[in-house]
Amino acid sequence: MNISSYKKSSSEEISQLFSSVFTDSEGPKEGLLIGNLVLDLINRTDDQDIYGFVAYDDEKIMGSIFFTRLIFESAVTAFILSPVAIDTGYQGQGVGQKMINFGITYLKEKGVSLLFTYGDPRFYSKVGFGCVAEKTARAPMPLTQPEGWLCQSLFGHEIKPIAGSSRCVDALNKPEYW
């Protein structure tokens, strides 16, 4: 497996991966929604606010992952992991965990202190995430499943309450993702 930064020229192929994976697991409506999210992230997010990676098995895309800036009123450098997709033929082989760990290492090198995600705590706890109460760190939008609001300190510090609200990049700033 080879992991590298995404290329805008591959946006359609990457979007198709997300559409396919989410269609298989959640149905066609979710597949279309997440495929379009990925195109929006790639095409509408400033380069300093997005990091994306693609895993390859030779020339075939195995998976892809995106991290985008999460801005709080207080001075904290944070990103959010969303979305991630692993081709169904490669699921269950640790590809997702390897990609997340690759991204975490990259973000640490960039000085990011907190990494958030919104998803299944059982999966994300395997790569260091823990549930975080909204009184500690507010999500950018109302959460339909508050137990899925997760965070980890990339430098092992205690996650202390972060004052004020947060906001995500425009592409994620839609209630249907939360």
matplotlib code that plots the C-alpha trace (Angstrom):
import matplotlib.pyplot as plt

x = [0.0, 1.2, -0.4, 0.1, -1.6, -4.7, -4.5, -7.2, -6.9, -8.2, -11.3, -13.8, -12.1, -11.9, -15.5, -16.6, -14.8, -16.8, -20.1, -19.6, -18.5, -21.4, -23.9, -22.9, -23.1, -25.9, -27.8, -27.8, -29.0, -26.1, -23.6, -24.6, -24.5, -21.0, -19.7, -20.8, -19.3, -15.9, -16.2, -17.2, -14.3, -11.8, -13.1, -14.3, -11.8, -8.7, -5.5, -4.4, -7.6, -7.6, -5.4, -6.4, -4.8, -5.3, -4.1, -3.1, -2.6, -0.4, -2.6, -5.9, -7.4, -7.9, -9.2, -9.2, -9.4, -9.9, -9.0, -10.3, -9.8, -12.1, -12.0, -12.8, -13.2, -10.2, -6.7, -6.5, -5.3, -7.9, -8.9, -11.8, -11.5, -14.3, -15.0, -13.1, -13.8, -12.2, -13.0, -15.2, -12.7, -10.1, -12.3, -11.4, -7.6, -6.6, -6.4, -8.6, -6.6, -3.3, -4.7, -5.9, -2.6, -0.8, -3.0, -2.4, 1.4, 1.1, -1.1, 1.2, 4.1, 1.9, 1.4, -2.3, -3.1, -6.6, -8.3, -12.1, -14.4, -18.0, -18.7, -18.7, -16.9, -16.2, -14.1, -12.5, -11.4, -9.0, -7.0, -7.0, -10.3, -12.6, -16.0, -16.0, -19.0, -20.2, -19.7, -16.0, -15.9, -18.9, -19.6, -20.2, -23.8, -26.4, -25.5, -28.1, -25.9, -23.9, -22.1, -20.4, -18.6, -15.0, -11.6, -8.0, -5.1, -2.3, 0.3, -1.2, -2.5, -5.7, -8.6, -9.6, -12.9, -12.7, -14.7, -17.1, -18.5, -16.7, -17.1, -16.0, -15.2, -18.1, -18.5, -19.2, -21.3, -24.7, -27.0, -27.3, -23.7, -24.3]
y = [0.0, 3.5, 6.6, 10.0, 13.4, 13.6, 15.4, 17.7, 16.1, 12.9, 14.5, 12.5, 9.2, 10.0, 11.1, 7.9, 5.9, 7.6, 7.4, 3.6, 2.8, 4.8, 3.5, -0.1, 0.6, 3.2, 3.3, 5.4, 8.6, 8.6, 7.6, 10.6, 12.9, 11.9, 11.8, 15.4, 16.3, 15.1, 17.2, 20.2, 19.7, 19.4, 22.2, 24.8, 24.5, 26.6, 24.6, 25.6, 24.3, 20.8, 17.7, 14.7, 11.4, 8.4, 4.8, 2.8, -0.8, -0.5, 1.9, 1.1, 3.4, 1.4, 4.3, 8.0, 10.3, 14.1, 16.4, 20.0, 22.9, 23.3, 26.9, 27.7, 31.2, 30.5, 30.0, 26.2, 24.5, 21.9, 19.8, 17.4, 14.0, 13.6, 11.7, 8.4, 5.6, 2.3, 0.3, -2.6, -5.1, -3.8, -3.3, -5.2, -5.3, -2.3, 0.2, 2.7, 2.6, 3.0, 6.0, 7.6, 7.1, 8.4, 11.5, 12.0, 11.9, 14.4, 16.8, 16.6, 17.6, 20.6, 21.6, 20.6, 20.0, 18.6, 16.3, 15.8, 13.4, 12.6, 8.9, 5.4, 5.5, 1.8, 2.2, 5.5, 4.5, 2.1, 5.1, 7.2, 9.1, 9.4, 10.9, 14.6, 16.4, 19.5, 21.4, 20.7, 21.5, 22.6, 21.0, 23.4, 22.1, 20.4, 16.7, 14.0, 11.5, 13.4, 10.2, 10.3, 13.6, 12.5, 14.1, 13.3, 15.5, 14.9, 15.7, 13.7, 16.7, 16.6, 18.0, 21.1, 23.0, 25.2, 28.4, 29.6, 28.1, 26.4, 26.4, 24.0, 24.6, 25.6, 22.2, 20.5, 23.3, 21.6, 20.0, 16.7, 15.8, 16.3]
z = [0.0, -0.9, 0.6, -1.0, -1.0, -3.2, -6.5, -7.7, -11.1, -9.5, -7.9, -10.1, -9.4, -5.6, -5.5, -7.3, -4.6, -1.9, -3.8, -4.4, -0.8, 0.8, -1.7, -0.8, 3.0, 3.3, 0.0, -3.2, -1.5, 1.0, -1.8, -3.9, -0.8, 0.2, -3.3, -3.8, -0.4, -1.5, -4.8, -2.7, -0.3, -3.1, -5.3, -2.6, 0.2, 0.5, 0.2, 3.8, 5.2, 3.7, 3.7, 1.8, 1.1, -1.2, -0.6, -3.7, -4.4, -7.5, -9.6, -8.0, -5.3, -2.1, 0.0, 0.6, 3.6, 4.2, 7.1, 7.1, 9.4, 12.4, 13.7, 17.3, 18.8, 21.1, 19.7, 19.1, 16.0, 15.1, 12.2, 11.6, 9.9, 7.5, 5.3, 4.9, 2.5, 1.9, -1.2, -0.2, -1.5, 1.0, 4.1, 7.2, 6.3, 8.4, 5.5, 7.2, 10.4, 8.5, 6.6, 9.7, 11.5, 8.4, 8.5, 12.3, 11.8, 9.0, 11.1, 14.0, 11.8, 10.7, 14.4, 14.7, 18.3, 18.2, 15.8, 15.8, 14.0, 14.0, 13.7, 15.3, 18.6, 18.4, 15.2, 15.9, 19.5, 17.8, 16.5, 19.6, 19.5, 22.5, 23.1, 23.9, 25.4, 23.6, 26.8, 26.3, 22.5, 20.5, 17.2, 14.3, 13.8, 16.0, 16.3, 15.6, 17.5, 20.2, 21.3, 17.9, 18.6, 19.1, 19.6, 20.4, 21.4, 18.9, 21.6, 24.4, 26.4, 28.3, 26.2, 28.2, 27.5, 24.5, 24.9, 22.3, 19.1, 16.2, 12.5, 9.8, 6.1, 3.9, 2.3, 5.7, 6.9, 6.1, 8.6, 6.6, 7.6, 11.3]

ax = plt.figure().add_subplot(projection="3d")
ax.plot(x, y, z, "-o")
ax.set_aspect("equal")
plt.show()
